[in-house]
Structure formats: structure tokens, C-alpha cells
Amino acid sequence: MIATSDTANLTDHEEKLIHTMQILGDKTRYRIFKLLMSEEQLCVSDIAARLGVSVSAVSQHFRSFEMVGIVNKERMGQKICYAIKDDNEFIEQLSKLTKEG
């Protein structure tokens, strides 16, 4: 069966879903995401300490999160802190999936 152009083209939402799933497919990024889901806001250094990874590694992972727009970033003095954007349906769906696991 050959796909028609209607089913072959992906919506912007589907493209974002695929890209986000690829990002969360990395174990460390998934663990970071779950930490952020359980806390209102966390700083990069706190996440690094909890996961036993370097601050620079956590910062690199957050670049991926920022690219798909699933986090809010806030500078607090010399620290950079992040929170999950919980103001859209897409993030709510991801949240439900991670809580079920």
C-alpha cells in the first residue's frame, strides 16, 4: 500500500512529538526530565549533583530541551535554573506518560 500525501506529511505537532521523543530517548535527559517533573524548579548544579554527572553535561542536555521548547530558563545570580513548561497540552501529555512509568 502506498501512502497518500495526506498521511505522508506530518503536522508541526507530530514533528515536535518525534523530536521530543528522540531527546527523551537518552537516559540522562529522561532522568533530568523526571526530576523536573517532580520539582517546581531546579538549578543545573543541583541536577548534576543528584544525578552524579558534570554541570557542563547537564547544561548540554538542557540545550536540547530548549530547542524543543519544553523548559523555561531563569538566571539566579550565577546559577541557571530550569522548570518544565506546564502551560500546554503537549507537556501535560508527556507528564502523564512519565508518571505512569
Secondary structure, DSSP 8 states (H G I E B T S, - for coil): ----HHHHS--HHHHHHHHHHHHHTSHHHHHHHHHHHHSS-EEHHHHHHHHT--HHHHHHHHHHHHHHT-EEEEEETTEEEEEE--SSHHHHHHHHHHHH-
